[in-house]
């Protein structure tokens, strides 16, 4: 499995460097705006992380390199798990790096507890996006799955925006959000930021692991022509 | 079961797709021999190989390798198989040397020095990126990788298609050397029948997803013959013995497996008349048998 992880990073050495430079450029552009906030960290991290993940799958399918790997004495679940680990190994240091960069630039909260909460939220959001993306790619193949994935990602954003819009409308109407949501947010606000961070990180790990299991199932049934 | 006399046994393999079907594919290769797997483009050669390698799951049938059911020990069996694909599936931006180091990490018996030796013999520059190699060089790299982990079964999917005759001949020589020096069995698919005639001990012919014949090469080519006779000497009882019959303005031809029976029936039906017999080439056999199946002639 280690050899597969090392392969993912080695094959993409140059493009990964370009993705990181693009991310830094985005951070620089955001730093010139006054109200960028956490977006200045989220956007570059998502762009670099997502580009790495999709490029990594694409490299395996380009020239049918996946067939070479499938002929190895390896179980298919090892191939899937290696991909998940490789994406996590690239994404986590990258996110922490941009997070550390964001603090002196003022994108991240000054309070350490809130800053860690922001970091955890970014990790969870990325885990959710990638956890949709990877099983589809392992089921259909990266090239066929690309179109579907665009809809999934657009759908996730649309869902988030629609949710925000609904709650804003509810707030404006004076009736506020539903009772259960009020209770839930009251309960959350009573928790310490460190505890919420821990819950978010655990949720990210759980979603990622479940996604990996689903991807293994899909990939074990997939036929490669 | 590890002592089975067959390296590969495929029994009743079927796989249905929307527009194509493998139907009851069965054949077996004794250890230490080369089997040529011949058929037209689209006949089902690559699909059969993909089923053997578990890239595609068969709907029914069984695949046994070295006497072991493939489904029970796919990882252990794959460690003993070398695979050379027609499309050289490599990471294009990486070098031949890196590819060797990468592949070597997965096989228990991979020999890096031997890999370097094969590259040297094939004149493949280890420092060159895969994308800079010609098609022939990529096939050689593929073969060097497959040979360096000492496979007991080498599966080659159209390795010589698209190569010039010099490189093809060079590769065929390597295959023959392998049989002499190593404990290796070779399953070799191609639509280039002259390559098969040169090196194969056994031949399996496939067309439209069905196995037409699977036999020792000399029995096949010696057993079948091509007959050519005048149109005046036609009869249904002779037609019943002919496969892939072709008719012209003056005469007809076809292939027969039982030459003696044809001779007897011909002499009885047309006393004093003559017909010509030629030795059959694999090309002709393939064309005639594929044709006879297409036209649904009785063989």
Interface residues (C-beta under 8 A of the other chain):
Chain A: X3 X7 X10 X11 X14 X59 X62 X63 X64 X65 X66 X67 X68 X70 X71 X72 X73 X74 X75 X221 X223 X224 X225
Chain B: X50 X53 X54 X55 X56 X57 X74 X75 X76 X78 X79 X81 X83 X85 X87 X88 X89 X90 X91 X92 X93 X94 X98 X102 X103 X105 X106 X107 X108
